[in-house]
Amino acid sequence: VKNSMLVTWSTVNKTESIVEYGLWGGKLFSHTAKGNSSVFTDGGPENRTMYVHRVTLTDLIPTASY
C-alpha cells in the first residue's frame, strides 16, 4: 500500500497488536493502528513460543518523521 509501513515485533505473552504514533513535533500518540499476531514456536531445545505482531501504518506523509 502506498505511503504505508509495516511494523513487526515479538512478545512472549499474547498481547494486542496496537501501534500508537504521531508526527514528530505534534501530539504524541495521536494515531492508532491495529493489526494481528501469529504464534511462532522456535525449533530449539526449549521450544519457546512467541507472538509475532504485524501492524500496517497507512496514510503516512513521505519524508515526515513519526
Buried (B, 14 or more C-beta within 10 A) or exposed (E): EEEEBEBEEEEEEEEEBEBEBEBEEEEEEEBEBEBEBEEEEEEEEEEEEBBBBEBEBEEBEEEEEE
